[in-house]
Amino acid sequence: MTTATGPRQRIALIGDHGKSPAHARLDAFRGELDVETEWVPTETITGPESVAGFHGIWVVPGSPYESKDGVLAVIRLARETGIPYLGTCGGFQHALIEYARTVVGLTDADDVQYDPDAPTPLIVPLSCCLAGEQAPLLLTEGSRLAAVYDNAEQTTETYHCKYGLNGEFVERLTEAGVVFSGWDTEGAPRAAEVPGHPFFIGTLFQPELVSAPGNIHPLIWAFTAEVAAHAAVAA
């Protein structure tokens, strides 16, 4: 991953530090990663130049963000230019908003936390709140996410969220190319990815919450490994 002579690859942590319990957990272990990580407050994002020099983008929990437009801009940049992307909780939700707006053509798709009267309510309250809950996650065979778990069929993940994808739009997003790679036992999507991209995964669950020094979630390791590999190829 990291060379002995060159600088370590850099990941932008997109989020408003302190808004989520996941942030403190992330700060506790990120020094053990084989990459540099740097917080980028959403309100400071003005365009692609705000994340210039980063080799990976991680949109962390903490929605609604101070700058929704800033978050959507960096997600689009990562998706369209092949920068490895990980979105957890809010990063999952906003990746779906960006895709719906830009690829599907639902230009007014939104999260009801920002606009309770959104014409296209893509992100809505969950039927059952998952704040502080653990739940089974069924993995889609052949998906990139399933490969992270050695192609297992099921795992258990930790959540801290109250909002998720409106089920009315699952079919529309799937037809437009989104692969829903993780589901709950009732058939609601809990993870998504963009095929053909070096690494573009969003999860409603929060791998940060079960990570600690010496015990980091495999999805985070997979993401940082891809950041290093992608940066090496691009160099």
Rosetta blueprint (number, residue, H / E / L):
1 M L
2 T L
3 T L
4 A L
5 T L
6 G L
7 P L
8 R L
9 Q L
10 R E
11 I E
12 A E
13 L E
14 I E
15 G L
16 D L
17 H L
18 G L
19 K L
20 S L
21 P H
22 A H
23 H H
24 A H
25 R H
26 L H
27 D H
28 A H
29 F H
30 R H
31 G H
32 E H
33 L L
34 D L
35 V L
36 E E
37 T E
38 E E
39 W E
40 V E
41 P L
42 T H
43 E H
44 T H
45 I L
46 T L
47 G L
48 P H
49 E H
50 S H
51 V H
52 A L
53 G L
54 F L
55 H L
56 G E
57 I E
58 W E
59 V E
60 V L
61 P L
62 G L
63 S L
64 P L
65 Y L
66 E L
67 S L
68 K H
69 D H
70 G H
71 V H
72 L H
73 A H
74 V H
75 I H
76 R H
77 L H
78 A H
79 R H
80 E H
81 T H
82 G L
83 I L
84 P L
85 Y E
86 L E
87 G E
88 T E
89 C L
90 G H
91 G H
92 F H
93 Q H
94 H H
95 A H
96 L H
97 I H
98 E H
99 Y H
100 A H
101 R H
102 T H
103 V H
104 V H
105 G L
106 L L
107 T L
108 D L
109 A E
110 D E
111 D E
112 V L
113 Q L
114 Y L
115 D L
116 P L
117 D L
118 A L
119 P L
120 T E
121 P E
122 L E
123 I E
124 V E
125 P E
126 L L
127 S L
128 C L
129 C L
130 L L
131 A L
132 G L
133 E E
134 Q E
135 A E
136 P E
137 L E
138 L E
139 L E
140 T L
141 E L
142 G L
143 S L
144 R H
145 L H
146 A H
147 A H
148 V H
149 Y L
150 D L
151 N L
152 A L
153 E L
154 Q E
155 T E
156 T E
157 E E
158 T E
159 Y E
160 H L
161 C L
162 K L
163 Y E
164 G E
165 L E
166 N L
167 G H
168 E H
169 F H
170 V H
171 E H
172 R H
173 L H
174 T H
175 E H
176 A L
177 G L
178 V L
179 V E
180 F E
181 S E
182 G E
183 W E
184 D L
185 T L
186 E L
187 G L
188 A L
189 P E
190 R E
191 A E
192 A E
193 E E
194 V L
195 P L
196 G L
197 H L
198 P L
199 F L
200 F E
201 I E
202 G E
203 T E
204 L L
205 F L
206 Q L
207 P H
208 E H
209 L H
210 V H
211 S L
212 A E
213 P L
214 G L
215 N E
216 I L
217 H L
218 P H
219 L H
220 I H
221 W H
222 A H
223 F H
224 T H
225 A H
226 E H
227 V H
228 A H
229 A H
230 H H
231 A H
232 A H
233 V H
234 A H
235 A L
